[in-house]
Amino acid sequence: MPIAIFDMDGVLYRGMLVLPYARETLERLRKAGWDLFFATNNSTATRQQYVDRLNALGLGGDVEHVVTSAYATAHYLERLEPKPRDVLVFGANGLRKEIRDVGIPVRDPDDVPGIAPPAEAAADGVDPGAMRSYLEHLELPPPPDTVVVGLDLHLTYAKLAEAQRAVLAGARFVASNKDRAYPVEGRLLPGAGSIVTAIEVATGRQALCIGKPEPFLFQEAIRRAGRPGDRVVVVGDSTDYDIVAAHRVGATGVLILTGLTEAEALRRAAGDAVPDHVVRSLEELFALPELAGA
């Protein structure tokens, strides 16, 4: 049975808007006997939450066929020796839950030092010295043994300061992904990579990245399919992430121009970032030789 792995954001939908021919493409592939997986670098939600969204949008799917960077990060941590015993997450509760579900303790987000500064320190731009003084005089807990960074939509300077302190104290430094941006309806928003890079600059340390372009997500999908020798086709919207990761697992990389990648970025692509095929809509997939007969 051939395997198709789809990125979700920007490929099948954008926000709550289903992209053209997404439902029809998935239905046609399922009827043709393809094993469909969904992989995303987004670490803000659990796999079940993604299944709920897929089903709400009429795209179908189940938890065994969804691989997120949060899930892959949790299982990476689970395999470490020694296993982490005190993890500080900068990200959403979906990432925390996936890590807790493999039995690893995660600090509560409200326990981050400096999370609730007094009014004089919190006032934006009014008195920077007040915030600096507040952070200098905090009572600090022992640093965690591991820092995990995902997309944190409530990032603050105090959080960056605590991440810096922990990493400089020797904590493992793991990024669920390093996406520079992600698409929503009408615009792009900064991705987890912008936060990871800030901490890398503040510490001089490089994070270990779990999400695309690293191969872990696609390897997990292929492992779940149980047929590593079968034909694998990856459909994504980024040369730097989806296509590179596809080639790192020996898959055919199909770039769709509905998401992150514009024509100029495609022209600049080199090495593993060069897609095997480029389509402008999901309907064009069925003209590719790898999907002949589907």
TITIDREN-216253 format. One record per residue (C-alpha): chain; residue number from 1; residue in three letters; x negated, y, z negated. Coordinates in pm, whole numbers. Example, Ala and Ser with C-alpha at 12.3 -4.5 7.8 and 13.67 -1.06 7.14 Angstrom:
2
NODE | A | 1 | ALA | -1230 | -450 | -780 .
NODE | A | 2 | SER | -1367 | -106 | -714 .
This chain:
294
NODE | A | 1 | MET | 0 | 0 | 0 .
NODE | A | 2 | PRO | -154 | 336 | 99 .
NODE | A | 3 | ILE | -185 | 609 | -164 .
NODE | A | 4 | ALA | -97 | 976 | -125 .
NODE | A | 5 | ILE | -201 | 1223 | -396 .
NODE | A | 6 | PHE | -33 | 1563 | -389 .
NODE | A | 7 | ASP | -135 | 1876 | -569 .
NODE | A | 8 | MET | 185 | 2036 | -695 .
NODE | A | 9 | ASP | 154 | 2413 | -746 .
NODE | A | 10 | GLY | 133 | 2577 | -405 .
NODE | A | 11 | VAL | 181 | 2251 | -214 .
NODE | A | 12 | LEU | 522 | 2116 | -316 .
NODE | A | 13 | TYR | 655 | 2421 | -496 .
NODE | A | 14 | ARG | 566 | 2770 | -610 .
NODE | A | 15 | GLY | 717 | 2854 | -947 .
NODE | A | 16 | MET | 1067 | 2709 | -921 .
NODE | A | 17 | LEU | 1081 | 2751 | -543 .
NODE | A | 18 | VAL | 1053 | 2424 | -349 .
NODE | A | 19 | LEU | 835 | 2472 | -43 .
NODE | A | 20 | PRO | 966 | 2382 | 303 .
NODE | A | 21 | TYR | 995 | 2011 | 386 .
NODE | A | 22 | ALA | 864 | 1901 | 44 .
NODE | A | 23 | ARG | 1164 | 1686 | -44 .
NODE | A | 24 | GLU | 1181 | 1536 | 303 .
NODE | A | 25 | THR | 808 | 1456 | 307 .
NODE | A | 26 | LEU | 814 | 1269 | -22 .
NODE | A | 27 | GLU | 1130 | 1078 | 70 .
NODE | A | 28 | ARG | 985 | 976 | 406 .
NODE | A | 29 | LEU | 659 | 853 | 253 .
NODE | A | 30 | ARG | 839 | 656 | -17 .
NODE | A | 31 | LYS | 1058 | 486 | 242 .
NODE | A | 32 | ALA | 743 | 399 | 440 .
NODE | A | 33 | GLY | 594 | 224 | 135 .
NODE | A | 34 | TRP | 341 | 483 | 22 .
NODE | A | 35 | ASP | 246 | 504 | -346 .
NODE | A | 36 | LEU | 284 | 872 | -439 .
NODE | A | 37 | PHE | 88 | 1043 | -715 .
NODE | A | 38 | PHE | 97 | 1402 | -834 .
NODE | A | 39 | ALA | -220 | 1564 | -969 .
NODE | A | 40 | THR | -263 | 1911 | -1108 .
NODE | A | 41 | ASN | -536 | 2111 | -1276 .
NODE | A | 42 | ASN | -271 | 2293 | -1477 .
NODE | A | 43 | SER | -315 | 2193 | -1841 .
NODE | A | 44 | THR | -27 | 2388 | -1994 .
NODE | A | 45 | ALA | 233 | 2109 | -1975 .
NODE | A | 46 | THR | 251 | 1740 | -2060 .
NODE | A | 47 | ARG | 303 | 1477 | -1794 .
NODE | A | 48 | GLN | 664 | 1434 | -1905 .
NODE | A | 49 | GLN | 726 | 1806 | -1862 .
NODE | A | 50 | TYR | 594 | 1779 | -1506 .
NODE | A | 51 | VAL | 822 | 1482 | -1440 .
NODE | A | 52 | ASP | 1115 | 1688 | -1568 .
NODE | A | 53 | ARG | 1022 | 1971 | -1332 .
NODE | A | 54 | LEU | 975 | 1740 | -1033 .
NODE | A | 55 | ASN | 1314 | 1583 | -1093 .
NODE | A | 56 | ALA | 1482 | 1920 | -1153 .
NODE | A | 57 | LEU | 1347 | 2033 | -814 .
NODE | A | 58 | GLY | 1472 | 1717 | -644 .
NODE | A | 59 | LEU | 1122 | 1587 | -573 .
NODE | A | 60 | GLY | 1131 | 1273 | -789 .
NODE | A | 61 | GLY | 850 | 1112 | -985 .
NODE | A | 62 | ASP | 774 | 934 | -1312 .
NODE | A | 63 | VAL | 518 | 973 | -1585 .
NODE | A | 64 | GLU | 298 | 690 | -1455 .
NODE | A | 65 | HIS | 249 | 878 | -1127 .
NODE | A | 66 | VAL | 157 | 1218 | -1273 .
NODE | A | 67 | VAL | -203 | 1301 | -1365 .
NODE | A | 68 | THR | -279 | 1637 | -1524 .
NODE | A | 69 | SER | -606 | 1788 | -1637 .
NODE | A | 70 | ALA | -468 | 1786 | -1993 .
NODE | A | 71 | TYR | -410 | 1409 | -1975 .
NODE | A | 72 | ALA | -750 | 1345 | -1815 .
NODE | A | 73 | THR | -923 | 1565 | -2074 .
NODE | A | 74 | ALA | -762 | 1373 | -2360 .
NODE | A | 75 | HIS | -875 | 1040 | -2220 .
NODE | A | 76 | TYR | -1226 | 1172 | -2159 .
NODE | A | 77 | LEU | -1249 | 1277 | -2525 .
NODE | A | 78 | GLU | -1108 | 941 | -2634 .
NODE | A | 79 | ARG | -1399 | 759 | -2466 .
NODE | A | 80 | LEU | -1674 | 973 | -2622 .
NODE | A | 81 | GLU | -1911 | 831 | -2881 .
NODE | A | 82 | PRO | -1885 | 958 | -3143 .
NODE | A | 83 | LYS | -1521 | 1045 | -3085 .
NODE | A | 84 | PRO | -1430 | 1405 | -3170 .
NODE | A | 85 | ARG | -1279 | 1450 | -3515 .
NODE | A | 86 | ASP | -1202 | 1823 | -3513 .
NODE | A | 87 | VAL | -1095 | 1983 | -3184 .
NODE | A | 88 | LEU | -1020 | 2349 | -3129 .
NODE | A | 89 | VAL | -808 | 2406 | -2819 .
NODE | A | 90 | PHE | -775 | 2735 | -2634 .
NODE | A | 91 | GLY | -472 | 2669 | -2420 .
NODE | A | 92 | ALA | -111 | 2562 | -2437 .
NODE | A | 93 | ASN | 62 | 2305 | -2656 .
NODE | A | 94 | GLY | 81 | 2061 | -2366 .
NODE | A | 95 | LEU | -297 | 2026 | -2382 .
NODE | A | 96 | ARG | -291 | 1991 | -2761 .
NODE | A | 97 | LYS | -22 | 1722 | -2744 .
NODE | A | 98 | GLU | -208 | 1510 | -2489 .
NODE | A | 99 | ILE | -520 | 1516 | -2710 .
NODE | A | 100 | ARG | -325 | 1436 | -3026 .
NODE | A | 101 | ASP | -149 | 1151 | -2844 .
NODE | A | 102 | VAL | -481 | 964 | -2813 .
NODE | A | 103 | GLY | -537 | 996 | -3189 .
NODE | A | 104 | ILE | -775 | 1292 | -3199 .
NODE | A | 105 | PRO | -708 | 1569 | -3456 .
NODE | A | 106 | VAL | -647 | 1915 | -3311 .
NODE | A | 107 | ARG | -643 | 2239 | -3507 .
NODE | A | 108 | ASP | -324 | 2439 | -3522 .
NODE | A | 109 | PRO | -341 | 2751 | -3301 .
NODE | A | 110 | ASP | -235 | 2970 | -3592 .
NODE | A | 111 | ASP | -551 | 2867 | -3779 .
NODE | A | 112 | VAL | -786 | 3055 | -3545 .
NODE | A | 113 | PRO | -968 | 3321 | -3750 .
NODE | A | 114 | GLY | -864 | 3672 | -3655 .
NODE | A | 115 | ILE | -541 | 3565 | -3486 .
NODE | A | 116 | ALA | -334 | 3823 | -3679 .
NODE | A | 117 | PRO | -533 | 4146 | -3720 .
NODE | A | 118 | PRO | -392 | 4441 | -3916 .
NODE | A | 119 | ALA | -216 | 4715 | -3721 .
NODE | A | 120 | GLU | -513 | 4952 | -3718 .
NODE | A | 121 | ALA | -733 | 4683 | -3562 .
NODE | A | 122 | ALA | -467 | 4551 | -3325 .
NODE | A | 123 | ALA | -379 | 4888 | -3167 .
NODE | A | 124 | ASP | -514 | 4869 | -2814 .
NODE | A | 125 | GLY | -801 | 5113 | -2754 .
NODE | A | 126 | VAL | -727 | 5328 | -3056 .
NODE | A | 127 | ASP | -1012 | 5226 | -3286 .
NODE | A | 128 | PRO | -1242 | 4953 | -3148 .
NODE | A | 129 | GLY | -1454 | 4980 | -3462 .
NODE | A | 130 | ALA | -1158 | 4863 | -3672 .
NODE | A | 131 | MET | -1133 | 4535 | -3480 .
NODE | A | 132 | ARG | -1508 | 4482 | -3492 .
NODE | A | 133 | SER | -1512 | 4541 | -3868 .
NODE | A | 134 | TYR | -1214 | 4309 | -3914 .
NODE | A | 135 | LEU | -1392 | 4028 | -3728 .
NODE | A | 136 | GLU | -1718 | 4087 | -3915 .
NODE | A | 137 | HIS | -1554 | 4040 | -4254 .
NODE | A | 138 | LEU | -1330 | 3741 | -4183 .
NODE | A | 139 | GLU | -1357 | 3434 | -4401 .
NODE | A | 140 | LEU | -1462 | 3171 | -4149 .
NODE | A | 141 | PRO | -1389 | 2797 | -4168 .
NODE | A | 142 | PRO | -1648 | 2534 | -4070 .
NODE | A | 143 | PRO | -1679 | 2528 | -3690 .
NODE | A | 144 | PRO | -1505 | 2245 | -3500 .
NODE | A | 145 | ASP | -1706 | 1967 | -3337 .
NODE | A | 146 | THR | -1539 | 2019 | -2998 .
NODE | A | 147 | VAL | -1398 | 2317 | -2809 .
NODE | A | 148 | VAL | -1152 | 2247 | -2526 .
NODE | A | 149 | VAL | -1050 | 2531 | -2297 .
NODE | A | 150 | GLY | -746 | 2537 | -2070 .
NODE | A | 151 | LEU | -514 | 2808 | -1947 .
NODE | A | 152 | ASP | -440 | 3030 | -2246 .
NODE | A | 153 | LEU | -170 | 3284 | -2165 .
NODE | A | 154 | HIS | -213 | 3442 | -2508 .
NODE | A | 155 | LEU | -589 | 3491 | -2500 .
NODE | A | 156 | THR | -729 | 3750 | -2740 .
NODE | A | 157 | TYR | -1072 | 3890 | -2821 .
NODE | A | 158 | ALA | -1058 | 3708 | -3156 .
NODE | A | 159 | LYS | -1005 | 3376 | -2977 .
NODE | A | 160 | LEU | -1304 | 3441 | -2753 .
NODE | A | 161 | ALA | -1510 | 3527 | -3059 .
NODE | A | 162 | GLU | -1416 | 3201 | -3231 .
NODE | A | 163 | ALA | -1489 | 2997 | -2919 .
NODE | A | 164 | GLN | -1828 | 3166 | -2897 .
NODE | A | 165 | ARG | -1904 | 3094 | -3264 .
NODE | A | 166 | ALA | -1808 | 2726 | -3233 .
NODE | A | 167 | VAL | -2007 | 2661 | -2915 .
NODE | A | 168 | LEU | -2315 | 2841 | -3047 .
NODE | A | 169 | ALA | -2287 | 2625 | -3361 .
NODE | A | 170 | GLY | -2320 | 2314 | -3143 .
NODE | A | 171 | ALA | -1962 | 2215 | -3059 .
NODE | A | 172 | ARG | -1903 | 2017 | -2742 .
NODE | A | 173 | PHE | -1769 | 2252 | -2474 .
NODE | A | 174 | VAL | -1509 | 2099 | -2243 .
NODE | A | 175 | ALA | -1295 | 2270 | -1979 .
NODE | A | 176 | SER | -973 | 2108 | -1865 .
NODE | A | 177 | ASN | -1030 | 2291 | -1536 .
NODE | A | 178 | LYS | -1207 | 2592 | -1388 .
NODE | A | 179 | ASP | -935 | 2719 | -1155 .
NODE | A | 180 | ARG | -997 | 3079 | -1062 .
NODE | A | 181 | ALA | -625 | 3147 | -999 .
NODE | A | 182 | TYR | -289 | 2979 | -961 .
NODE | A | 183 | PRO | 9 | 3071 | -742 .
NODE | A | 184 | VAL | 345 | 3188 | -871 .
NODE | A | 185 | GLU | 632 | 3347 | -684 .
NODE | A | 186 | GLY | 503 | 3662 | -516 .
NODE | A | 187 | ARG | 146 | 3670 | -650 .
NODE | A | 188 | LEU | -157 | 3492 | -797 .
NODE | A | 189 | LEU | -241 | 3488 | -1168 .
NODE | A | 190 | PRO | -584 | 3432 | -1332 .
NODE | A | 191 | GLY | -660 | 3066 | -1397 .
NODE | A | 192 | ALA | -835 | 2882 | -1678 .
NODE | A | 193 | GLY | -1169 | 2930 | -1502 .
NODE | A | 194 | SER | -1163 | 3299 | -1588 .
NODE | A | 195 | ILE | -1148 | 3211 | -1959 .
NODE | A | 196 | VAL | -1407 | 2934 | -1933 .
NODE | A | 197 | THR | -1647 | 3168 | -1755 .
NODE | A | 198 | ALA | -1608 | 3432 | -2027 .
NODE | A | 199 | ILE | -1709 | 3179 | -2292 .
NODE | A | 200 | GLU | -1998 | 3051 | -2077 .
NODE | A | 201 | VAL | -2128 | 3407 | -2044 .
NODE | A | 202 | ALA | -2085 | 3471 | -2418 .
NODE | A | 203 | THR | -2275 | 3154 | -2517 .
NODE | A | 204 | GLY | -2516 | 3078 | -2234 .
NODE | A | 205 | ARG | -2368 | 2724 | -2230 .
NODE | A | 206 | GLN | -2197 | 2553 | -1938 .
NODE | A | 207 | ALA | -1868 | 2374 | -1997 .
NODE | A | 208 | LEU | -1814 | 2017 | -1882 .
NODE | A | 209 | CYS | -1524 | 2037 | -1637 .
NODE | A | 210 | ILE | -1266 | 1756 | -1622 .
NODE | A | 211 | GLY | -1029 | 1887 | -1354 .
NODE | A | 212 | LYS | -1082 | 1926 | -981 .
NODE | A | 213 | PRO | -1330 | 1956 | -809 .
NODE | A | 214 | GLU | -1460 | 1686 | -1042 .
NODE | A | 215 | PRO | -1327 | 1343 | -942 .
NODE | A | 216 | PHE | -1166 | 1238 | -1274 .
NODE | A | 217 | LEU | -802 | 1319 | -1184 .
NODE | A | 218 | PHE | -806 | 1138 | -851 .
NODE | A | 219 | GLN | -1001 | 846 | -996 .
NODE | A | 220 | GLU | -730 | 806 | -1259 .
NODE | A | 221 | ALA | -456 | 804 | -994 .
NODE | A | 222 | ILE | -640 | 540 | -790 .
NODE | A | 223 | ARG | -701 | 336 | -1104 .
NODE | A | 224 | ARG | -332 | 348 | -1188 .
NODE | A | 225 | ALA | -242 | 233 | -838 .
NODE | A | 226 | GLY | -462 | -72 | -896 .
NODE | A | 227 | ARG | -580 | -86 | -536 .
NODE | A | 228 | PRO | -911 | 104 | -510 .
NODE | A | 229 | GLY | -977 | -28 | -159 .
NODE | A | 230 | ASP | -656 | 110 | -7 .
NODE | A | 231 | ARG | -627 | 415 | 216 .
NODE | A | 232 | VAL | -607 | 735 | 7 .
NODE | A | 233 | VAL | -489 | 1071 | 139 .
NODE | A | 234 | VAL | -505 | 1387 | -73 .
NODE | A | 235 | VAL | -293 | 1692 | 14 .
NODE | A | 236 | GLY | -398 | 2017 | -151 .
NODE | A | 237 | ASP | -419 | 2392 | -103 .
NODE | A | 238 | SER | -780 | 2458 | -202 .
NODE | A | 239 | THR | -1101 | 2371 | -21 .
NODE | A | 240 | ASP | -1311 | 2427 | -334 .
NODE | A | 241 | TYR | -1098 | 2208 | -561 .
NODE | A | 242 | ASP | -868 | 1962 | -385 .
NODE | A | 243 | ILE | -1078 | 1887 | -80 .
NODE | A | 244 | VAL | -1407 | 1854 | -268 .
NODE | A | 245 | ALA | -1245 | 1621 | -523 .
NODE | A | 246 | ALA | -1087 | 1417 | -243 .
NODE | A | 247 | HIS | -1422 | 1359 | -77 .
NODE | A | 248 | ARG | -1584 | 1268 | -410 .
NODE | A | 249 | VAL | -1347 | 968 | -435 .
NODE | A | 250 | GLY | -1375 | 876 | -66 .
NODE | A | 251 | ALA | -1028 | 1002 | 26 .
NODE | A | 252 | THR | -907 | 1187 | 333 .
NODE | A | 253 | GLY | -867 | 1553 | 242 .
NODE | A | 254 | VAL | -577 | 1740 | 401 .
NODE | A | 255 | LEU | -564 | 2115 | 345 .
NODE | A | 256 | ILE | -227 | 2287 | 360 .
NODE | A | 257 | LEU | -229 | 2663 | 411 .
NODE | A | 258 | THR | 70 | 2739 | 189 .
NODE | A | 259 | GLY | -120 | 2797 | -134 .
NODE | A | 260 | LEU | -462 | 2930 | -239 .
NODE | A | 261 | THR | -661 | 2900 | 83 .
NODE | A | 262 | GLU | -641 | 3154 | 360 .
NODE | A | 263 | ALA | -799 | 3126 | 704 .
NODE | A | 264 | GLU | -1114 | 3320 | 609 .
NODE | A | 265 | ALA | -1184 | 3092 | 312 .
NODE | A | 266 | LEU | -1138 | 2792 | 539 .
NODE | A | 267 | ARG | -1396 | 2931 | 783 .
NODE | A | 268 | ARG | -1647 | 2967 | 499 .
NODE | A | 269 | ALA | -1598 | 2610 | 372 .
NODE | A | 270 | ALA | -1906 | 2387 | 389 .
NODE | A | 271 | GLY | -2008 | 2036 | 289 .
NODE | A | 272 | ASP | -1750 | 1846 | 87 .
NODE | A | 273 | ALA | -1520 | 2150 | 99 .
NODE | A | 274 | VAL | -1454 | 2106 | 471 .
NODE | A | 275 | PRO | -1114 | 1937 | 508 .
NODE | A | 276 | ASP | -1059 | 1639 | 734 .
NODE | A | 277 | HIS | -734 | 1795 | 855 .
NODE | A | 278 | VAL | -560 | 2131 | 822 .
NODE | A | 279 | VAL | -181 | 2172 | 836 .
NODE | A | 280 | ARG | 40 | 2477 | 798 .
NODE | A | 281 | SER | 341 | 2289 | 667 .
NODE | A | 282 | LEU | 413 | 1951 | 510 .
NODE | A | 283 | GLU | 606 | 1850 | 821 .
NODE | A | 284 | GLU | 280 | 1852 | 1017 .
NODE | A | 285 | LEU | 141 | 1569 | 799 .
NODE | A | 286 | PHE | 319 | 1312 | 1007 .
NODE | A | 287 | ALA | 121 | 1405 | 1318 .
NODE | A | 288 | LEU | -202 | 1294 | 1146 .
NODE | A | 289 | PRO | -347 | 952 | 1235 .
NODE | A | 290 | GLU | -376 | 853 | 868 .
NODE | A | 291 | LEU | 1 | 881 | 834 .
NODE | A | 292 | ALA | 86 | 708 | 1161 .
NODE | A | 293 | GLY | 404 | 507 | 1126 .
NODE | A | 294 | ALA | 523 | 686 | 813 .
